[in-house]
Structure formats: C-alpha cells, structure tokens
C-alpha cells in the first residue's frame, strides 16, 4: 500500500472516529424509505460544485444539491492520481445512504466492505477493472444537528 493511500485511509478513520465519538445517544424516530426522486435530483448537484470538486474525482460521482465542500484536494504521487473530498449535507441519512449505495454498486468494487446504519456510512473497496480504490466514511454530526459529513478518498491502484 502506498504511503499516500495509507495516509488517506488513516485520515478517513480519524474523521469517522471523531464523527462517531460526537454522536448523540438519544434515540431517533425510524426513517421513512428514501424518496427515489430526491436521490435522482441530487446527481444534478454535482454540476453546481464543479469549481470545488477535486480535479481527479470521477465526473459521475454524485453530490447532493446542498453539498458544502470543506476540503478538496488532488495530487499525483509516484505517478498515481488521488483525491480527498470532505463535504457536508443536510439531506436525510436514508436518502444519502441510497444515493451512495447505488453509486458504489455501479463501481463493481472487489474486496469491498460496507457498514451502514441510520447514523453512519462506511463503504470501501477496489475496482480492479478501472484500477482504482474508493473509501467513503461519514455520519451525522452531533455538534450540528441535521448535518451529515462525508469523507471520500479515491486513488489509482
């Protein structure tokens, strides 16, 4: 594993631990099934964030319409492209979960792992056909009710 890929993975894990540690312990009502139309409309949000999107983020990666990008970084190290994207959204967790489960399903990830519940989302895996690796880690912010923060890393293998 390359150093930069390891650093992105460690950064992702730190963000997840921070998000999880700040979780509120109060119970929340069950979520309704996500609105499929809302998920489809979110893909258009990517066009609004073109200037802030990391250079190497695949063009088909969907962003919610209300995404607020806090970190956008691309680099080439040892001839391999990589990127880091951190953004937040006020969309419902069920809608976000559906959006990204559907997206990553189309990426045909091998050796993938998913851990998804009503407060957190973790999706990681490699696509050997496209020679790339993905990691998405995020969850609800207890310090900012109603906000989900997501950390996405992508690297060439």
Secondary structure, DSSP 4 states (H G I P E B T S, - for coil): --HHHHHHHHHHHHHHHHHHHT---S--PPPPPP-HHHHHHHTTHHHHTTTTS-TTS-TT----TT-EEEEEEEEEETTEEEEEEEEEE-S-HHHHHHHHHHHHHHTT-EEEEEEE-SSEEEEEEEETTTTEEEEEEEEE-TTSTT-EEEEEEEEE-
